[in-house]
């Protein structure tokens, strides 16, 4: 390598090194910071600790856990909170980067903003209604508490409600809820919501068998299996001659 | 059919370079398709280690070390530098964030190309142009006529010689920029 080339190379690298210190956010920062952090854009160590990454203590020095979701860092009330209920006060530990990241480039890899119920203090996570509103359909309006019986804390659907206990939803009944439970009324159902079953053909088939009381289908039929008919304590339901 | 330096040498070289680009795009696609983008984040580490490992050949070539068959080491140098570069390119992905690591990526790309030029083209191209000159001279062509006949091949060879010269300086640039990127990661990222 010639001396001139070495000199040019050194000058260029020195310029890049200087630029890295003068404009660290452009030269080494993995993307833009969120809008609220633009003032500290050039001050990496406002959040980072050398060789240790971002430390929660640095976050908490501005974002007091007791105030999160209630008042801003400037003391003004939060006008449009991101969650309906403040919950940071109930977290087991203040590990901010477990859920939050700041640089646009880092956000791609992180579970940004994804809340995990395991981070809540014991007991709080069981009190769903302290944060969540109960759904307005008639099924859920009848229930208070004990949500974990049907729903997990990672996602609302699919619920673990055991529909098979009442009626098996096999491939013949792979239908939407509203087909049988109209108007979100899960207390009621109808078997006439599809083309297969009509009041006329159901009546005809039951009358042929001498069955008159066939309004409550699932009392006898718990699946699409025609041979699995349980009846009211008998084999064949309520016959006219019973 | 007349032997063409472009068709016989430059085109295969371009295809090999295209393979690197295609493998990068395919790797990036697979990681995104299977929601494994985080893997790409760590691929810079084995990629860098492979490139560092490939430098053993350079030390052997300059007699800083004496053990190892140079021919086998050259093959290893080419393979590990190519694979390491592929990993680093997938690691870089198409996410344009900081300038420094992107300059390092560009420098690495130039370095890979210059290395491949040296490997694939230069030696054989020199022999080819020389044999062409001799061939035309034997046919009784005058010197200007010979130079006219091999003009485009000679131009290609000259360009390649110049290109080859950037291999070491650009490697220094790449090494320094990559080091800057690595230091900044250690400085700002929480490893534990």
Contacts between the chains, C-beta under 8 A, distances in Angstrom:
chain1	res1	chain2	res2	distance
A	1	B	168	6.1
A	1	B	169	5.9
A	5	B	169	5.7
A	9	B	169	5.8
A	9	B	172	6.2
A	9	B	173	6.5
A	12	B	173	7.3
A	13	B	173	7.0
A	13	B	176	5.1
A	13	B	177	8.0
A	16	B	100	7.1
A	16	B	103	7.1
A	16	B	176	8.0
A	16	B	177	7.1
A	16	B	180	7.3
A	17	B	180	7.2
A	20	B	100	6.1
A	20	B	180	6.4
A	20	B	184	7.6
A	26	B	98	7.2
A	26	B	99	5.7
A	27	B	98	6.0
A	27	B	99	5.1
A	27	B	100	4.7
A	28	B	98	4.9
A	28	B	100	5.3
A	28	B	101	7.8
A	28	B	180	7.5
A	28	B	181	7.3
A	28	B	184	4.0
A	28	B	188	7.4
A	29	B	97	7.2
A	29	B	98	5.6
A	30	B	97	4.5
A	30	B	98	5.9
A	31	B	97	4.4
A	31	B	98	7.9
A	44	B	188	6.2
A	48	B	187	7.7
A	48	B	188	4.8
A	50	B	187	5.8
A	51	B	186	6.4
A	51	B	187	6.4
A	52	B	190	5.5
A	52	B	192	7.9
A	53	B	188	6.8
A	53	B	189	5.2
A	53	B	190	2.1
A	53	B	191	7.3
A	54	B	190	6.3
A	55	B	190	7.9
A	97	B	190	7.4
A	103	B	97	7.4
A	104	B	97	7.1
A	105	B	95	5.8
A	105	B	97	3.8
A	105	B	98	7.7
A	108	B	37	6.4
A	108	B	95	7.0
A	109	B	37	6.5
A	109	B	38	5.2
A	109	B	41	5.8
